[in-house]
Amino acid sequence: MRLHLRILAVSLHLALAAPVLATTIDGGVVVVDGTTRAFPDPIIVGATTTGALEVLNGGRVLTDNETTVGRDTGSTGRVLVDGSGSRFFDEGVTVGDAGIGRFEVRNGGGVIAQHDSDVVVLGAEATGDGYGIVTDPGSLWSQRALVIGGAGTGLFEVLNGGSLSHELAGIDESAPIQLGLLPGASGRLRVVGAGSSWVERGSATGIGVEGSGAIEILDGATATSGASRSGDMALGVAPTGVGELWITGSGSSFQRDAHDVSVGERGTGLLVLREGGTSSPVPRSPTLTAWASRWKEGPDPVIQSSPAPVGATPG
């Protein structure tokens, strides 16, 4: 799984290289309000300066190519999908390519990938800073593949009853989810609050591939993962990778089918369950299998790390 994850994520990122011809929104705002607008060419929101695209009140955007939000260093781009029935149908999105990008889904809006190969990248280049949010009941983001922190910084938040899902039609190992892909990159996924959910089925997940990555399930949020032979998860994939999985707060849960969750694949991994957070089953660790079993049965929070704590004696 380790090498396979790495190669696939790089190829997905390179697939988003923007062609020359594009619809560019720079120095202004384009609003799609209650209507449908098709974009046959790639969309660039904030190429060199500041730009915004808003989809409001049941509006629909149909794309035939990739979308880039915050392309160049020094640029800022923002996409807003707001209101019940508002939809953005994507063919791949880069949020914070070399600039600053923000993609918001609110109040029942939705982003829907049109193909299994479509990928969202937050923080693609080293200077890229990408932020994605899906918030409020009825809001959804359905994406087959997700890279948070390619070479730069990425943060994705699911708040206040929003939903993020990755559900493949069949067994497809070419659609991974990765956080902190390259050395120096930082990626974080936060799912916060009762009613907020992350559903991942059929995708390999790398948290801290060569950089640092973290997933946080907090304050009553839920995560469901697995359901295919390709659905392994690793924390700290490469030797330089640092991966963390936090499940904290009453009602917070991480439910996973019978697939491997490796804490410290070749790098450093950390799993924390506390304050009523639960995981079923408890993930394994290459160096702490016995500790995981003992801590699962005890009253203390479950904390796994690799390498093993100094002086630790499993049993």
LUMZAKE-527236 format. One record per residue (C-alpha): x, y, z. Coordinates in steps of 0.1 Angstrom, whole numbers. Example, Ala and Ser with C-alpha at 12.3 -4.5 7.8 and 13.67 -1.06 7.14 Angstrom:
// residues 2
SITE      x      y      z
SITE    123    -45     78
SITE    137    -11     71
This chain:
// residues 315
SITE      x      y      z
SITE      0      0      0
SITE     28     24      8
SITE     44     28    -26
SITE     10     26    -43
SITE     -4     55    -24
SITE     26     77    -31
SITE     26     72    -69
SITE    -11     76    -73
SITE    -13    109    -55
SITE     15    124    -75
SITE     -2    114   -108
SITE    -35    128    -96
SITE    -18    161    -88
SITE     -1    164   -121
SITE    -33    157   -139
SITE    -45    191   -128
SITE    -20    211   -148
SITE    -40    239   -163
SITE    -43    242   -201
SITE    -36    275   -218
SITE    -72    284   -226
SITE    -94    291   -196
SITE   -122    312   -182
SITE   -104    336   -158
SITE   -120    355   -130
SITE    -95    382   -119
SITE   -104    415   -102
SITE   -141    408    -99
SITE   -170    385    -89
SITE   -190    362   -111
SITE   -224    353    -97
SITE   -246    324   -108
SITE   -279    331    -90
SITE   -308    306    -95
SITE   -297    297   -130
SITE   -275    271   -147
SITE   -242    280   -163
SITE   -219    257   -181
SITE   -181    263   -184
SITE   -166    243   -212
SITE   -131    256   -205
SITE   -110    254   -173
SITE   -120    279   -147
SITE    -93    300   -129
SITE   -107    321    -99
SITE    -79    344    -88
SITE    -52    339   -114
SITE    -28    368   -105
SITE    -49    391    -83
SITE    -83    385    -65
SITE   -114    368    -79
SITE   -146    351    -67
SITE   -173    328    -81
SITE   -206    326    -62
SITE   -233    300    -69
SITE   -265    310    -50
SITE   -302    302    -45
SITE   -303    269    -64
SITE   -278    279    -91
SITE   -258    252   -108
SITE   -223    253   -123
SITE   -214    226   -148
SITE   -177    222   -156
SITE   -160    203   -184
SITE   -125    209   -171
SITE   -106    215   -139
SITE   -111    245   -117
SITE    -82    264   -100
SITE    -88    288    -71
SITE    -58    310    -62
SITE    -34    301    -90
SITE     -3    323    -88
SITE     18    333    -58
SITE      1    365    -44
SITE    -33    357    -58
SITE    -65    350    -38
SITE    -95    331    -51
SITE   -128    322    -35
SITE   -157    300    -46
SITE   -190    300    -26
SITE   -218    275    -31
SITE   -246    287     -9
SITE   -283    278     -5
SITE   -305    247     -9
SITE   -301    231    -43
SITE   -270    252    -53
SITE   -246    228    -69
SITE   -211    228    -84
SITE   -204    198   -106
SITE   -166    195   -108
SITE   -140    178   -130
SITE   -113    183   -105
SITE   -104    213    -83
SITE    -72    229    -70
SITE    -78    252    -41
SITE    -46    272    -34
SITE    -24    262    -63
SITE      5    286    -56
SITE    -17    313    -41
SITE    -45    314    -15
SITE    -77    296    -23
SITE   -110    292     -4
SITE   -139    269    -14
SITE   -171    272      8
SITE   -202    251      7
SITE   -230    264     30
SITE   -267    263     38
SITE   -276    232     18
SITE   -252    237    -11
SITE   -233    209    -27
SITE   -201    200    -47
SITE   -203    168    -67
SITE   -175    151    -86
SITE   -186    139   -120
SITE   -160    110   -124
SITE   -142     86   -101
SITE   -109    101   -113
SITE   -117    137   -103
SITE    -95    150    -75
SITE    -96    180    -52
SITE    -62    193    -41
SITE    -58    219    -13
SITE    -24    235    -11
SITE     -8    222    -43
SITE     25    240    -45
SITE     49    249    -17
SITE     34    284    -15
SITE     -2    272    -19
SITE    -27    276      9
SITE    -60    259      4
SITE    -91    259     26
SITE   -123    240     20
SITE   -154    240     42
SITE   -188    223     40
SITE   -211    235     67
SITE   -248    234     78
SITE   -274    206     75
SITE   -280    194     40
SITE   -247    207     27
SITE   -225    181     10
SITE   -193    176     -8
SITE   -190    143    -27
SITE   -155    137    -41
SITE   -137    106    -52
SITE   -102    117    -44
SITE    -88    143    -20
SITE    -53    156    -14
SITE    -50    180     16
SITE    -16    196     16
SITE      1    185    -17
SITE     33    205    -13
SITE     18    234      6
SITE     -8    238     33
SITE    -44    225     32
SITE    -73    225     57
SITE   -107    210     51
SITE   -135    214     77
SITE   -169    197     80
SITE   -190    217    105
SITE   -225    221    118
SITE   -241    191    102
SITE   -223    192     69
SITE   -212    160     51
SITE   -180    150     32
SITE   -181    117     13
SITE   -159     95     -9
SITE   -179     66    -22
SITE   -168     48    -53
SITE   -191     28    -76
SITE   -168     -2    -76
SITE   -134    -13    -63
SITE   -110     14    -75
SITE    -75     18    -61
SITE    -68     49    -82
SITE    -87     73    -59
SITE    -68     78    -27
SITE    -72    103      1
SITE    -40    118     12
SITE    -30    144     38
SITE      5    159     38
SITE     17    144      5
SITE     52    158      0
SITE     80    167     24
SITE     72    200     42
SITE     35    198     33
SITE      8    201     60
SITE    -28    188     56
SITE    -56    186     81
SITE    -92    173     79
SITE   -115    184    108
SITE   -150    170    113
SITE   -167    188    141
SITE   -200    186    159
SITE   -231    163    161
SITE   -245    157    127
SITE   -213    164    109
SITE   -200    134     90
SITE   -172    120     69
SITE   -180     88     49
SITE   -151     71     30
SITE   -157     39     11
SITE   -133     23    -13
SITE   -104     47    -10
SITE    -69     42      4
SITE    -61     68     30
SITE    -27     82     38
SITE    -23    105     67
SITE     11    121     67
SITE     25    106     35
SITE     59    124     33
SITE     47    155     52
SITE     25    160     81
SITE    -12    152     82
SITE    -40    149    107
SITE    -77    139    108
SITE    -98    151    138
SITE   -132    137    146
SITE   -145    160    174
SITE   -175    169    196
SITE   -199    143    184
SITE   -190    140    147
SITE   -189    107    130
SITE   -166     90    105
SITE   -173     58     86
SITE   -146     42     65
SITE   -138     10     46
SITE   -160    -14     26
SITE   -135    -24     -1
SITE   -102    -43     -4
SITE    -85    -10    -13
SITE    -96      8     18
SITE    -65      6     39
SITE    -54     36     61
SITE    -19     45     72
SITE     -6     71     96
SITE     30     81     89
SITE     34     65     55
SITE     70     73     45
SITE     99     77     69
SITE     94    115     69
SITE     57    112     73
SITE     39    122    105
SITE      2    112    108
SITE    -23    118    135
SITE    -59    106    140
SITE    -79    122    169
SITE   -113    110    180
SITE   -124    131    209
SITE   -156    142    227
SITE   -188    124    237
SITE   -205    108    207
SITE   -175    112    184
SITE   -169     79    166
SITE   -147     63    139
SITE   -164     31    125
SITE   -143     11    101
SITE   -148    -22     83
SITE   -122    -50     85
SITE    -94    -33     68
SITE    -59    -24     80
SITE    -53      9     99
SITE    -16     11    105
SITE     -3     36    130
SITE     33     44    120
SITE     36     26     86
SITE     72     37     81
SITE     71     71     97
SITE     55     84    129
SITE     18     78    138
SITE     -4     89    166
SITE    -39     78    175
SITE    -58     94    203
SITE    -92     85    217
SITE   -104    105    247
SITE   -133    122    264
SITE   -158     96    251
SITE   -145     92    216
SITE   -147     57    202
SITE   -132     36    174
SITE   -144      2    162
SITE   -122    -17    157
SITE    -92     -2    173
SITE    -65      2    146
SITE    -33    -18    148
SITE      3     -5    150
SITE     33    -24    137
SITE     51    -19    170
SITE     23    -16    195
SITE     -2    -43    188
SITE      0    -56    223
SITE     -3    -21    238
SITE    -34    -14    216
SITE    -50    -45    230
SITE    -43    -37    266
SITE    -52      0    263
SITE    -85     -9    246
SITE    -96    -28    277
SITE    -84     -3    302
SITE   -100     29    315
SITE    -73     53    301
SITE    -75     70    267
SITE    -62     49    238
SITE    -30     64    225
SITE     -8     46    200
SITE     25     58    186
SITE     53     45    165
SITE     81     40    175
SITE     71     27    209
SITE     74     49    240
SITE    107     48    257
SITE    107     20    284
SITE     74      6    271
SITE     68    -31    278
SITE     39    -45    259
SITE     16    -69    277
